[in-house]
Amino acid sequence: MSVKHSLLALLYEKPRHGYELKTGFEEMVQGMWPLNAGQVYTTLDRLERDSLVETPGHDKKDRKLYTITTAGKEELWRWLEEPVGRSLFKDEFYFKFLCANQVTYENRQSMIRNQKETMIKDVLHLTHLKKQMVGSGNETMKLLIEGALLHLEADIKWLDMIAES
C-alpha cells in the first residue's frame, strides 16, 4: 500500500490539510487500514521536498493546506499505470510451508488446518462486510471485497490440495 500515492489521489480532488488527508484516507479504505497522523505529516514533508505537493497557504483555522503539483499528478498517473508485481514466495505462509517441508515438520497438517481456519474467518468477515455494503452505493469497495473473497477461495482450495499431498 502506498500512503504517498493515496495522499496524492486525495489532493487531486481538492486542497486539504493534514487531518483532512488522514480522515479522507480512512474513509477511502473504509477504516480497514488505520493511518497514523505522524505518517501523514512525514509523507507530506517528503512529497513537498520532492515538489509533488506545495503549500500555498492556510485555511480559515490557520491549518497548512496542501495542493498537488503538476509533477505530483504525473507521479500519480505513472504509479497508477505501473503493474503490481506479485511474488508467491514472499507470502509468509508459502515460506512457512517451504520451511516445514525442509525440516520434515511433524505438525504440518495442524499448521495447514490452522491457516485454513484463519482464512475461513476472513471469508466470514468479508461476507459480513459485503452484506453491509448492500445499498451503500460504494461499488469500488464491493469489488475489492469480491476480489479478496476470490483470492481467499483460491488459497483455501490450495490448502486443501497440500493437506492431501
N, C-alpha and C positions, 0 to 999 in steps of 0.2 A: 504494500500500500504506500502510496506517495503522498505524504502530507503536503509537500511542496506543490504538487500539481493540483491537489484538491483546493488549496488556498487560491491558486491562480484561477481555477474554474469559478470559484465563488466571487472573486474580484472581477471576473469577466462580466458578471451581471451588473455590478454597481460597486462604487467605492464603499469600503467598510472599515470599521475599527477592529482591533484585535478580538475583543469579546464577541462581536458580531460574527467574526470568522469562526470562532470556536463553536458557537451555538449553531451557525449555519452548517458547519461540518457535521455536527451531531444530528441535526435534522436530516441532512443528506443521507447519512448511513443508518438512519432510524435508531440511533442510540446503540448500535451493535459494536462500535469501536469507540470507546471513550478517548478523548483527546485532552491532554494536559495543557493548561493555559501557557505554561512555560515553553512547551514545544511550539506553540503557535508563534510566540514572540521571537523565539530563537530562529525559527524558519523565516519569519518576516524580515528579521535582520539580514539573513543570508540572501533572501530574494532582493532586498533593497541594495545590498552590496553588489550583487550581480546585475543590477539595473533591470530586473524583471518586474519590480514594483517601484512606485515612488510615493512620497508623502507630500501631497500638495497643500495640506493644511490640517485643521482640526474641525471637529463638528461643534455643535452648539454647547455641548458639555465639556469642551476642551479635550476631547479624545482624538488621538492621532488617527487620521484617515489614510488608508492605503488605496492606491489605484494600480491597475495592471498597465504596464507599458506595452508598446508595440513589440519589443523584444520578449516580454512576458507572454503575449499572445502567440508569438511564433514558437516559443518553447512549449507552450501548452499544446499547440497543434502537432508539433514534432512528436511529443510524448504520446498523444492520442493515436497517431498513425503507427507508432512503433509496436510490432508484435510482442506479445508477452511470452517469454520462453518458459518452458516447464521442464524440470528435471525430476524424473521419477525417483531417482536415488537420493534426492535431497529431502524426500518425505521421511519424517522421523520414524514412522512405523516400518517403512521399507528397510531402513537401516537397521532397526531392531531385529527384523526378520532375518536379514543377512547375518547379523552377529549371532543370533540364536542358532542358526544353522552351522555357523563356523565352530561354535563350541559344543555342538550337539546338546542344546538346552533341553532338559527333560520335561519342562513345563511349557513346551511350545504350544500345545493345544489350549492351555489355560490362557496364555498370552494372546492367542488369536481370539478366543472367546471373549476375553475382557475388552479387546479392541472392538469387536463386533457389538457388544453391549453398549459401549460408549457411542458408537455410530448410530445405533438404533435410538438411543436417547436424543441424539442430534436430529434424527429424522422426525421424531415426535415433536420436538421443539419447533422445528421449521414448519411442520404441518400445522401446528397451532398458530404460528405467525401468519402462515398463508391464509388460514381461515379468518384471522383478524383483519387481514388486508382486503377482504371482500367488501366492495363498495367504497373503498378508500380513494380510488382513482389513481393510486400510485402504481402504475403499470411497470415502471422500471424496477421497483423493489419486488414486485410479484415475479418478474422474470429472473431476477437474481436468486430469489428463493427457489424457484423451479430449477435453475441451473445447479444450485447447491444440492438439491434433492437428487438430481440425476447423478451427480458425482458420488454422493453417498451410496446410492443404489449400486453403482458400478463397483465401488470399494467393498461393499458388503458381499456382492457376488464373488469378488476376488478372494475375500477372506474365506468364504465357503469352499472355494476351489483349493486354496492352500491347506485348509483344515483336512481335506480329504487326501492330500498328497503324502 
